[in-house]
Amino acid sequence: MFKFIVLMLIPLWVLVYTVQFGRWVWTKQNRSGTYAIFVIGVGAFMTAGWILWRMSHA
Protein backbone atom coordinates (compact mmCIF):
# COMPACT_ATOMS: atom_id res chain seq x y z
CA MET A 1 0.00 0.00 0.00
CA PHE A 2 2.87 2.37 0.82
CA LYS A 3 4.36 1.78 -2.63
CA PHE A 4 1.04 2.71 -4.26
CA ILE A 5 0.80 5.94 -2.27
CA VAL A 6 4.36 6.92 -3.19
CA LEU A 7 3.73 6.12 -6.85
CA MET A 8 0.57 8.26 -6.84
CA LEU A 9 2.48 11.38 -5.80
CA ILE A 10 3.47 12.20 -9.39
CA PRO A 11 -0.07 11.87 -10.83
CA LEU A 12 -1.34 13.92 -7.88
CA TRP A 13 1.21 16.63 -8.67
CA VAL A 14 0.09 16.63 -12.31
CA LEU A 15 -3.56 16.88 -11.19
CA VAL A 16 -2.80 19.87 -8.97
CA TYR A 17 -0.96 21.58 -11.83
CA THR A 18 -3.86 20.84 -14.19
CA VAL A 19 -6.40 22.26 -11.73
CA GLN A 20 -4.32 25.42 -11.40
CA PHE A 21 -4.25 25.74 -15.18
CA GLY A 22 -8.02 25.23 -15.25
CA ARG A 23 -8.46 28.01 -12.72
CA TRP A 24 -6.32 30.30 -14.87
CA VAL A 25 -8.40 29.46 -17.96
CA TRP A 26 -11.55 30.22 -15.90
CA THR A 27 -10.26 33.75 -15.30
CA LYS A 28 -9.90 34.18 -19.07
CA GLN A 29 -13.68 33.59 -19.43
CA ASN A 30 -13.26 30.27 -21.25
CA ARG A 31 -15.80 28.16 -19.35
CA SER A 32 -16.04 25.21 -21.74
CA GLY A 33 -12.25 24.96 -21.87
CA THR A 34 -12.14 24.89 -18.09
CA TYR A 35 -14.62 22.02 -17.90
CA ALA A 36 -12.65 20.06 -20.49
CA ILE A 37 -9.40 20.63 -18.60
CA PHE A 38 -10.95 19.41 -15.34
CA VAL A 39 -12.43 16.30 -16.99
CA ILE A 40 -9.11 15.45 -18.65
CA GLY A 41 -7.19 16.02 -15.40
CA VAL A 42 -9.49 13.88 -13.26
CA GLY A 43 -9.67 11.19 -15.94
CA ALA A 44 -5.89 11.02 -16.23
CA PHE A 45 -5.52 10.86 -12.44
CA MET A 46 -8.07 8.07 -12.13
CA THR A 47 -6.54 6.11 -15.01
CA ALA A 48 -3.06 6.41 -13.50
CA GLY A 49 -4.42 5.32 -10.12
CA TRP A 50 -6.17 2.31 -11.60
CA ILE A 51 -3.10 1.20 -13.56
CA LEU A 52 -0.72 1.70 -10.63
CA TRP A 53 -3.11 -0.12 -8.29
CA ARG A 54 -3.22 -3.10 -10.65
CA MET A 55 0.57 -3.09 -11.03
CA SER A 56 1.30 -2.85 -7.32
CA HIS A 57 -1.18 -5.60 -6.38
CA ALA A 58 -0.46 -8.10 -9.14
CHARMM internal coordinates of N, CA and C (Angstrom, degrees):
IC EDIT
DIST 1 N 1 CA 1.4491
DIST 1 CA 1 C 1.5331
ANGL 1 N 1 CA 1 C 110.93
DIST 1 C 2 N 1.3402
ANGL 1 CA 1 C 2 N 115.76
DIHE 1 N 1 CA 1 C 2 N -39.13
DIST 2 N 2 CA 1.4666
ANGL 1 C 2 N 2 CA 119.53
DIHE 1 CA 1 C 2 N 2 CA 179.61
DIST 2 CA 2 C 1.5250
ANGL 2 N 2 CA 2 C 110.60
DIHE 1 C 2 N 2 CA 2 C -62.19
DIST 2 C 3 N 1.3318
ANGL 2 CA 2 C 3 N 116.28
DIHE 2 N 2 CA 2 C 3 N -39.99
DIST 3 N 3 CA 1.4621
ANGL 2 C 3 N 3 CA 120.40
DIHE 2 CA 2 C 3 N 3 CA 179.57
DIST 3 CA 3 C 1.5340
ANGL 3 N 3 CA 3 C 110.53
DIHE 2 C 3 N 3 CA 3 C -61.45
DIST 3 C 4 N 1.3221
ANGL 3 CA 3 C 4 N 116.55
DIHE 3 N 3 CA 3 C 4 N -41.23
DIST 4 N 4 CA 1.4648
ANGL 3 C 4 N 4 CA 121.01
DIHE 3 CA 3 C 4 N 4 CA 178.94
DIST 4 CA 4 C 1.5242
ANGL 4 N 4 CA 4 C 110.85
DIHE 3 C 4 N 4 CA 4 C -62.06
DIST 4 C 5 N 1.3188
ANGL 4 CA 4 C 5 N 116.39
DIHE 4 N 4 CA 4 C 5 N -44.53
DIST 5 N 5 CA 1.4667
ANGL 4 C 5 N 5 CA 120.49
DIHE 4 CA 4 C 5 N 5 CA -179.33
DIST 5 CA 5 C 1.5240
ANGL 5 N 5 CA 5 C 110.57
DIHE 4 C 5 N 5 CA 5 C -62.80
DIST 5 C 6 N 1.3200
ANGL 5 CA 5 C 6 N 116.79
DIHE 5 N 5 CA 5 C 6 N -43.36
DIST 6 N 6 CA 1.4654
ANGL 5 C 6 N 6 CA 120.52
DIHE 5 CA 5 C 6 N 6 CA 179.24
DIST 6 CA 6 C 1.5316
ANGL 6 N 6 CA 6 C 110.22
DIHE 5 C 6 N 6 CA 6 C -64.13
DIST 6 C 7 N 1.3335
ANGL 6 CA 6 C 7 N 116.36
DIHE 6 N 6 CA 6 C 7 N -42.16
DIST 7 N 7 CA 1.4627
ANGL 6 C 7 N 7 CA 119.49
DIHE 6 CA 6 C 7 N 7 CA -179.91
DIST 7 CA 7 C 1.5269
ANGL 7 N 7 CA 7 C 112.41
DIHE 6 C 7 N 7 CA 7 C -66.68
DIST 7 C 8 N 1.3179
ANGL 7 CA 7 C 8 N 117.91
DIHE 7 N 7 CA 7 C 8 N -26.82
DIST 8 N 8 CA 1.4633
ANGL 7 C 8 N 8 CA 121.43
DIHE 7 CA 7 C 8 N 8 CA -179.05
DIST 8 CA 8 C 1.5269
ANGL 8 N 8 CA 8 C 112.92
DIHE 7 C 8 N 8 CA 8 C -80.42
DIST 8 C 9 N 1.3260
ANGL 8 CA 8 C 9 N 117.85
DIHE 8 N 8 CA 8 C 9 N -5.44
DIST 9 N 9 CA 1.4632
ANGL 8 C 9 N 9 CA 119.54
DIHE 8 CA 8 C 9 N 9 CA -179.85
DIST 9 CA 9 C 1.5302
ANGL 9 N 9 CA 9 C 112.10
DIHE 8 C 9 N 9 CA 9 C -64.72
DIST 9 C 10 N 1.3163
ANGL 9 CA 9 C 10 N 117.20
DIHE 9 N 9 CA 9 C 10 N -38.62
DIST 10 N 10 CA 1.4674
ANGL 9 C 10 N 10 CA 120.01
DIHE 9 CA 9 C 10 N 10 CA -179.70
DIST 10 CA 10 C 1.5311
ANGL 10 N 10 CA 10 C 111.05
DIHE 9 C 10 N 10 CA 10 C -68.27
DIST 10 C 11 N 1.3522
ANGL 10 CA 10 C 11 N 119.47
DIHE 10 N 10 CA 10 C 11 N -49.11
DIST 11 N 11 CA 1.4729
ANGL 10 C 11 N 11 CA 117.28
DIHE 10 CA 10 C 11 N 11 CA 175.68
DIST 11 CA 11 C 1.5289
ANGL 11 N 11 CA 11 C 112.98
DIHE 10 C 11 N 11 CA 11 C -60.73
DIST 11 C 12 N 1.3257
ANGL 11 CA 11 C 12 N 117.62
DIHE 11 N 11 CA 11 C 12 N -33.44
DIST 12 N 12 CA 1.4613
ANGL 11 C 12 N 12 CA 120.15
DIHE 11 CA 11 C 12 N 12 CA 177.39
DIST 12 CA 12 C 1.5218
ANGL 12 N 12 CA 12 C 110.68
DIHE 11 C 12 N 12 CA 12 C -65.09
DIST 12 C 13 N 1.3278
ANGL 12 CA 12 C 13 N 116.71
DIHE 12 N 12 CA 12 C 13 N -40.88
DIST 13 N 13 CA 1.4601
ANGL 12 C 13 N 13 CA 121.47
DIHE 12 CA 12 C 13 N 13 CA 177.67
DIST 13 CA 13 C 1.5339
ANGL 13 N 13 CA 13 C 110.25
DIHE 12 C 13 N 13 CA 13 C -62.27
DIST 13 C 14 N 1.3234
ANGL 13 CA 13 C 14 N 116.72
DIHE 13 N 13 CA 13 C 14 N -42.65
DIST 14 N 14 CA 1.4648
ANGL 13 C 14 N 14 CA 120.96
DIHE 13 CA 13 C 14 N 14 CA 178.25
DIST 14 CA 14 C 1.5259
ANGL 14 N 14 CA 14 C 110.23
DIHE 13 C 14 N 14 CA 14 C -64.22
DIST 14 C 15 N 1.3388
ANGL 14 CA 14 C 15 N 117.53
DIHE 14 N 14 CA 14 C 15 N -39.53
DIST 15 N 15 CA 1.4657
ANGL 14 C 15 N 15 CA 120.65
DIHE 14 CA 14 C 15 N 15 CA 177.97
DIST 15 CA 15 C 1.5249
ANGL 15 N 15 CA 15 C 111.06
DIHE 14 C 15 N 15 CA 15 C -63.26
DIST 15 C 16 N 1.3099
ANGL 15 CA 15 C 16 N 117.51
DIHE 15 N 15 CA 15 C 16 N -43.20
DIST 16 N 16 CA 1.4679
ANGL 15 C 16 N 16 CA 120.62
DIHE 15 CA 15 C 16 N 16 CA 179.16
DIST 16 CA 16 C 1.5262
ANGL 16 N 16 CA 16 C 110.00
DIHE 15 C 16 N 16 CA 16 C -62.39
DIST 16 C 17 N 1.3194
ANGL 16 CA 16 C 17 N 117.12
DIHE 16 N 16 CA 16 C 17 N -43.89
DIST 17 N 17 CA 1.4635
ANGL 16 C 17 N 17 CA 120.83
DIHE 16 CA 16 C 17 N 17 CA 178.27
DIST 17 CA 17 C 1.5283
ANGL 17 N 17 CA 17 C 110.62
DIHE 16 C 17 N 17 CA 17 C -61.86
DIST 17 C 18 N 1.3402
ANGL 17 CA 17 C 18 N 116.81
DIHE 17 N 17 CA 17 C 18 N -41.60
DIST 18 N 18 CA 1.4573
ANGL 17 C 18 N 18 CA 121.21
DIHE 17 CA 17 C 18 N 18 CA -179.77
DIST 18 CA 18 C 1.5246
ANGL 18 N 18 CA 18 C 111.11
DIHE 17 C 18 N 18 CA 18 C -65.36
DIST 18 C 19 N 1.3282
ANGL 18 CA 18 C 19 N 117.12
DIHE 18 N 18 CA 18 C 19 N -40.44
DIST 19 N 19 CA 1.4652
ANGL 18 C 19 N 19 CA 120.55
DIHE 18 CA 18 C 19 N 19 CA 177.87
DIST 19 CA 19 C 1.5262
ANGL 19 N 19 CA 19 C 110.15
DIHE 18 C 19 N 19 CA 19 C -64.22
DIST 19 C 20 N 1.3145
ANGL 19 CA 19 C 20 N 117.24
DIHE 19 N 19 CA 19 C 20 N -40.21
DIST 20 N 20 CA 1.4665
ANGL 19 C 20 N 20 CA 119.71
DIHE 19 CA 19 C 20 N 20 CA 177.74
DIST 20 CA 20 C 1.5314
ANGL 20 N 20 CA 20 C 110.88
DIHE 19 C 20 N 20 CA 20 C -63.31
DIST 20 C 21 N 1.3211
ANGL 20 CA 20 C 21 N 116.36
DIHE 20 N 20 CA 20 C 21 N -39.93
DIST 21 N 21 CA 1.4654
ANGL 20 C 21 N 21 CA 119.83
DIHE 20 CA 20 C 21 N 21 CA 176.44
DIST 21 CA 21 C 1.5270
ANGL 21 N 21 CA 21 C 110.45
DIHE 20 C 21 N 21 CA 21 C -64.30
DIST 21 C 22 N 1.3305
ANGL 21 CA 21 C 22 N 116.87
DIHE 21 N 21 CA 21 C 22 N -40.93
DIST 22 N 22 CA 1.4597
ANGL 21 C 22 N 22 CA 120.81
DIHE 21 CA 21 C 22 N 22 CA 177.03
DIST 22 CA 22 C 1.5206
ANGL 22 N 22 CA 22 C 112.10
DIHE 21 C 22 N 22 CA 22 C -61.15
DIST 22 C 23 N 1.3154
ANGL 22 CA 22 C 23 N 116.76
DIHE 22 N 22 CA 22 C 23 N -39.84
DIST 23 N 23 CA 1.4658
ANGL 22 C 23 N 23 CA 120.18
DIHE 22 CA 22 C 23 N 23 CA 177.01
DIST 23 CA 23 C 1.5243
ANGL 23 N 23 CA 23 C 111.06
DIHE 22 C 23 N 23 CA 23 C -64.77
DIST 23 C 24 N 1.3253
ANGL 23 CA 23 C 24 N 117.08
DIHE 23 N 23 CA 23 C 24 N -37.88
DIST 24 N 24 CA 1.4621
ANGL 23 C 24 N 24 CA 120.59
DIHE 23 CA 23 C 24 N 24 CA 177.63
DIST 24 CA 24 C 1.5335
ANGL 24 N 24 CA 24 C 110.59
DIHE 23 C 24 N 24 CA 24 C -65.56
DIST 24 C 25 N 1.3412
ANGL 24 CA 24 C 25 N 116.42
DIHE 24 N 24 CA 24 C 25 N -42.57
DIST 25 N 25 CA 1.4635
ANGL 24 C 25 N 25 CA 120.28
DIHE 24 CA 24 C 25 N 25 CA 178.38
DIST 25 CA 25 C 1.5266
ANGL 25 N 25 CA 25 C 109.96
DIHE 24 C 25 N 25 CA 25 C -63.69
DIST 25 C 26 N 1.3380
ANGL 25 CA 25 C 26 N 117.45
DIHE 25 N 25 CA 25 C 26 N -35.24
DIST 26 N 26 CA 1.4718
ANGL 25 C 26 N 26 CA 121.48
DIHE 25 CA 25 C 26 N 26 CA 178.08
DIST 26 CA 26 C 1.5311
ANGL 26 N 26 CA 26 C 110.29
DIHE 25 C 26 N 26 CA 26 C -60.03
DIST 26 C 27 N 1.3371
ANGL 26 CA 26 C 27 N 116.70
DIHE 26 N 26 CA 26 C 27 N -39.46
DIST 27 N 27 CA 1.4660
ANGL 26 C 27 N 27 CA 119.60
DIHE 26 CA 26 C 27 N 27 CA -179.92
DIST 27 CA 27 C 1.5265
ANGL 27 N 27 CA 27 C 111.91
DIHE 26 C 27 N 27 CA 27 C -68.98
DIST 27 C 28 N 1.3175
ANGL 27 CA 27 C 28 N 117.15
DIHE 27 N 27 CA 27 C 28 N -19.08
DIST 28 N 28 CA 1.4693
ANGL 27 C 28 N 28 CA 121.35
DIHE 27 CA 27 C 28 N 28 CA 178.00
DIST 28 CA 28 C 1.5277
ANGL 28 N 28 CA 28 C 111.51
DIHE 27 C 28 N 28 CA 28 C -89.80
DIST 28 C 29 N 1.3456
ANGL 28 CA 28 C 29 N 117.02
DIHE 28 N 28 CA 28 C 29 N 12.45
DIST 29 N 29 CA 1.4672
ANGL 28 C 29 N 29 CA 123.70
DIHE 28 CA 28 C 29 N 29 CA 176.68
DIST 29 CA 29 C 1.5273
ANGL 29 N 29 CA 29 C 113.36
DIHE 28 C 29 N 29 CA 29 C 64.05
DIST 29 C 30 N 1.3157
ANGL 29 CA 29 C 30 N 117.86
DIHE 29 N 29 CA 29 C 30 N 29.70
DIST 30 N 30 CA 1.4627
ANGL 29 C 30 N 30 CA 122.07
DIHE 29 CA 29 C 30 N 30 CA 177.13
DIST 30 CA 30 C 1.5278
ANGL 30 N 30 CA 30 C 107.95
DIHE 29 C 30 N 30 CA 30 C -108.29
DIST 30 C 31 N 1.3277
ANGL 30 CA 30 C 31 N 116.16
DIHE 30 N 30 CA 30 C 31 N 81.01
DIST 31 N 31 CA 1.4676
ANGL 30 C 31 N 31 CA 121.39
DIHE 30 CA 30 C 31 N 31 CA -173.31
DIST 31 CA 31 C 1.5295
ANGL 31 N 31 CA 31 C 112.40
DIHE 30 C 31 N 31 CA 31 C -67.58
DIST 31 C 32 N 1.3256
ANGL 31 CA 31 C 32 N 117.51
DIHE 31 N 31 CA 31 C 32 N -45.48
DIST 32 N 32 CA 1.4656
ANGL 31 C 32 N 32 CA 119.31
DIHE 31 CA 31 C 32 N 32 CA -177.97
DIST 32 CA 32 C 1.5272
ANGL 32 N 32 CA 32 C 110.81
DIHE 31 C 32 N 32 CA 32 C -65.76
DIST 32 C 33 N 1.3195
ANGL 32 CA 32 C 33 N 117.18
DIHE 32 N 32 CA 32 C 33 N -35.58
DIST 33 N 33 CA 1.4601
ANGL 32 C 33 N 33 CA 120.11
DIHE 32 CA 32 C 33 N 33 CA 175.95
DIST 33 CA 33 C 1.5148
ANGL 33 N 33 CA 33 C 112.01
DIHE 32 C 33 N 33 CA 33 C -64.49
DIST 33 C 34 N 1.3295
ANGL 33 CA 33 C 34 N 115.89
DIHE 33 N 33 CA 33 C 34 N -36.95
DIST 34 N 34 CA 1.4593
ANGL 33 C 34 N 34 CA 120.45
DIHE 33 CA 33 C 34 N 34 CA 178.50
DIST 34 CA 34 C 1.5139
ANGL 34 N 34 CA 34 C 110.99
DIHE 33 C 34 N 34 CA 34 C -63.96
DIST 34 C 35 N 1.3342
ANGL 34 CA 34 C 35 N 116.39
DIHE 34 N 34 CA 34 C 35 N -45.49
DIST 35 N 35 CA 1.4675
ANGL 34 C 35 N 35 CA 119.61
DIHE 34 CA 34 C 35 N 35 CA 179.64
DIST 35 CA 35 C 1.5245
ANGL 35 N 35 CA 35 C 110.85
DIHE 34 C 35 N 35 CA 35 C -61.82
DIST 35 C 36 N 1.3251
ANGL 35 CA 35 C 36 N 116.97
DIHE 35 N 35 CA 35 C 36 N -41.82
DIST 36 N 36 CA 1.4602
ANGL 35 C 36 N 36 CA 120.68
DIHE 35 CA 35 C 36 N 36 CA 179.14
DIST 36 CA 36 C 1.5235
ANGL 36 N 36 CA 36 C 111.09
DIHE 35 C 36 N 36 CA 36 C -63.43
DIST 36 C 37 N 1.3167
ANGL 36 CA 36 C 37 N 117.15
DIHE 36 N 36 CA 36 C 37 N -41.19
DIST 37 N 37 CA 1.4630
ANGL 36 C 37 N 37 CA 121.19
DIHE 36 CA 36 C 37 N 37 CA 179.16
DIST 37 CA 37 C 1.5199
ANGL 37 N 37 CA 37 C 110.53
DIHE 36 C 37 N 37 CA 37 C -62.82
DIST 37 C 38 N 1.3354
ANGL 37 CA 37 C 38 N 117.28
DIHE 37 N 37 CA 37 C 38 N -43.66
DIST 38 N 38 CA 1.4611
ANGL 37 C 38 N 38 CA 120.35
DIHE 37 CA 37 C 38 N 38 CA 179.60
DIST 38 CA 38 C 1.5275
ANGL 38 N 38 CA 38 C 111.51
DIHE 37 C 38 N 38 CA 38 C -64.79
DIST 38 C 39 N 1.3277
ANGL 38 CA 38 C 39 N 117.47
DIHE 38 N 38 CA 38 C 39 N -41.65
DIST 39 N 39 CA 1.4673
ANGL 38 C 39 N 39 CA 120.72
DIHE 38 CA 38 C 39 N 39 CA 179.74
DIST 39 CA 39 C 1.5248
ANGL 39 N 39 CA 39 C 110.30
DIHE 38 C 39 N 39 CA 39 C -64.46
DIST 39 C 40 N 1.3208
ANGL 39 CA 39 C 40 N 116.92
DIHE 39 N 39 CA 39 C 40 N -43.94
DIST 40 N 40 CA 1.4629
ANGL 39 C 40 N 40 CA 120.43
DIHE 39 CA 39 C 40 N 40 CA 178.93
DIST 40 CA 40 C 1.5251
ANGL 40 N 40 CA 40 C 110.65
DIHE 39 C 40 N 40 CA 40 C -64.14
DIST 40 C 41 N 1.3232
ANGL 40 CA 40 C 41 N 117.64
DIHE 40 N 40 CA 40 C 41 N -43.06
DIST 41 N 41 CA 1.4625
ANGL 40 C 41 N 41 CA 120.98
DIHE 40 CA 40 C 41 N 41 CA 179.71
DIST 41 CA 41 C 1.5143
ANGL 41 N 41 CA 41 C 112.97
DIHE 40 C 41 N 41 CA 41 C -62.56
DIST 41 C 42 N 1.3259
ANGL 41 CA 41 C 42 N 116.75
DIHE 41 N 41 CA 41 C 42 N -47.32
DIST 42 N 42 CA 1.4672
ANGL 41 C 42 N 42 CA 120.28
DIHE 41 CA 41 C 42 N 42 CA -179.95
DIST 42 CA 42 C 1.5264
ANGL 42 N 42 CA 42 C 110.37
DIHE 41 C 42 N 42 CA 42 C -67.60
DIST 42 C 43 N 1.3232
ANGL 42 CA 42 C 43 N 116.90
DIHE 42 N 42 CA 42 C 43 N -40.23
DIST 43 N 43 CA 1.4645
ANGL 42 C 43 N 43 CA 120.09
DIHE 42 CA 42 C 43 N 43 CA 177.99
DIST 43 CA 43 C 1.5183
ANGL 43 N 43 CA 43 C 112.36
DIHE 42 C 43 N 43 CA 43 C -62.13
DIST 43 C 44 N 1.3149
ANGL 43 CA 43 C 44 N 116.69
DIHE 43 N 43 CA 43 C 44 N -42.31
DIST 44 N 44 CA 1.4648
ANGL 43 C 44 N 44 CA 120.39
DIHE 43 CA 43 C 44 N 44 CA 178.76
DIST 44 CA 44 C 1.5238
ANGL 44 N 44 CA 44 C 111.00
DIHE 43 C 44 N 44 CA 44 C -66.15
DIST 44 C 45 N 1.3312
ANGL 44 CA 44 C 45 N 116.94
DIHE 44 N 44 CA 44 C 45 N -40.04
DIST 45 N 45 CA 1.4651
ANGL 44 C 45 N 45 CA 120.52
DIHE 44 CA 44 C 45 N 45 CA 178.67
DIST 45 CA 45 C 1.5252
ANGL 45 N 45 CA 45 C 110.84
DIHE 44 C 45 N 45 CA 45 C -64.47
DIST 45 C 46 N 1.3174
ANGL 45 CA 45 C 46 N 116.85
DIHE 45 N 45 CA 45 C 46 N -44.20
DIST 46 N 46 CA 1.4610
ANGL 45 C 46 N 46 CA 120.04
DIHE 45 CA 45 C 46 N 46 CA -179.58
DIST 46 CA 46 C 1.5249
ANGL 46 N 46 CA 46 C 111.62
DIHE 45 C 46 N 46 CA 46 C -67.39
DIST 46 C 47 N 1.3220
ANGL 46 CA 46 C 47 N 117.32
DIHE 46 N 46 CA 46 C 47 N -38.65
DIST 47 N 47 CA 1.4605
ANGL 46 C 47 N 47 CA 120.62
DIHE 46 CA 46 C 47 N 47 CA 177.92
DIST 47 CA 47 C 1.5246
ANGL 47 N 47 CA 47 C 110.77
DIHE 46 C 47 N 47 CA 47 C -65.22
DIST 47 C 48 N 1.3204
ANGL 47 CA 47 C 48 N 116.98
DIHE 47 N 47 CA 47 C 48 N -43.69
DIST 48 N 48 CA 1.4666
ANGL 47 C 48 N 48 CA 120.27
DIHE 47 CA 47 C 48 N 48 CA 177.55
DIST 48 CA 48 C 1.5222
ANGL 48 N 48 CA 48 C 110.57
DIHE 47 C 48 N 48 CA 48 C -62.44
DIST 48 C 49 N 1.3220
ANGL 48 CA 48 C 49 N 117.09
DIHE 48 N 48 CA 48 C 49 N -41.75
DIST 49 N 49 CA 1.4589
ANGL 48 C 49 N 49 CA 120.53
DIHE 48 CA 48 C 49 N 49 CA 178.52
DIST 49 CA 49 C 1.5073
ANGL 49 N 49 CA 49 C 112.26
DIHE 48 C 49 N 49 CA 49 C -62.74
DIST 49 C 50 N 1.3255
ANGL 49 CA 49 C 50 N 116.83
DIHE 49 N 49 CA 49 C 50 N -43.17
DIST 50 N 50 CA 1.4572
ANGL 49 C 50 N 50 CA 120.59
DIHE 49 CA 49 C 50 N 50 CA 179.86
DIST 50 CA 50 C 1.5331
ANGL 50 N 50 CA 50 C 111.11
DIHE 49 C 50 N 50 CA 50 C -63.99
DIST 50 C 51 N 1.3281
ANGL 50 CA 50 C 51 N 116.49
DIHE 50 N 50 CA 50 C 51 N -45.44
DIST 51 N 51 CA 1.4665
ANGL 50 C 51 N 51 CA 120.37
DIHE 50 CA 50 C 51 N 51 CA -179.49
DIST 51 CA 51 C 1.5281
ANGL 51 N 51 CA 51 C 110.72
DIHE 50 C 51 N 51 CA 51 C -65.04
DIST 51 C 52 N 1.3254
ANGL 51 CA 51 C 52 N 117.62
DIHE 51 N 51 CA 51 C 52 N -45.65
DIST 52 N 52 CA 1.4647
ANGL 51 C 52 N 52 CA 120.05
DIHE 51 CA 51 C 52 N 52 CA -179.69
DIST 52 CA 52 C 1.5225
ANGL 52 N 52 CA 52 C 111.45
DIHE 51 C 52 N 52 CA 52 C -66.36
DIST 52 C 53 N 1.3282
ANGL 52 CA 52 C 53 N 117.84
DIHE 52 N 52 CA 52 C 53 N -34.98
DIST 53 N 53 CA 1.4620
ANGL 52 C 53 N 53 CA 121.06
DIHE 52 CA 52 C 53 N 53 CA 177.02
DIST 53 CA 53 C 1.5263
ANGL 53 N 53 CA 53 C 110.11
DIHE 52 C 53 N 53 CA 53 C -62.97
DIST 53 C 54 N 1.3363
ANGL 53 CA 53 C 54 N 115.96
DIHE 53 N 53 CA 53 C 54 N -45.05
DIST 54 N 54 CA 1.4665
ANGL 53 C 54 N 54 CA 119.91
DIHE 53 CA 53 C 54 N 54 CA 179.71
DIST 54 CA 54 C 1.5283
ANGL 54 N 54 CA 54 C 111.02
DIHE 53 C 54 N 54 CA 54 C -64.85
DIST 54 C 55 N 1.3333
ANGL 54 CA 54 C 55 N 117.08
DIHE 54 N 54 CA 54 C 55 N -38.72
DIST 55 N 55 CA 1.4626
ANGL 54 C 55 N 55 CA 120.10
DIHE 54 CA 54 C 55 N 55 CA -179.19
DIST 55 CA 55 C 1.5227
ANGL 55 N 55 CA 55 C 111.84
DIHE 54 C 55 N 55 CA 55 C -70.38
DIST 55 C 56 N 1.3203
ANGL 55 CA 55 C 56 N 117.65
DIHE 55 N 55 CA 55 C 56 N -37.61
DIST 56 N 56 CA 1.4604
ANGL 55 C 56 N 56 CA 119.69
DIHE 55 CA 55 C 56 N 56 CA -175.99
DIST 56 CA 56 C 1.5234
ANGL 56 N 56 CA 56 C 112.46
DIHE 55 C 56 N 56 CA 56 C -81.82
DIST 56 C 57 N 1.3300
ANGL 56 CA 56 C 57 N 118.31
DIHE 56 N 56 CA 56 C 57 N -13.21
DIST 57 N 57 CA 1.4625
ANGL 56 C 57 N 57 CA 121.18
DIHE 56 CA 56 C 57 N 57 CA 179.69
DIST 57 CA 57 C 1.5226
ANGL 57 N 57 CA 57 C 112.08
DIHE 56 C 57 N 57 CA 57 C -118.68
DIST 57 C 58 N 1.3101
ANGL 57 CA 57 C 58 N 116.96
DIHE 57 N 57 CA 57 C 58 N 25.06
DIST 58 N 58 CA 1.4680
ANGL 57 C 58 N 58 CA 120.11
DIHE 57 CA 57 C 58 N 58 CA -179.84
DIST 58 CA 58 C 1.5058
ANGL 58 N 58 CA 58 C 111.71
DIHE 57 C 58 N 58 CA 58 C -88.09
END
COOR INIT
IC SEED 1 N 1 CA 1 C
IC BUILD
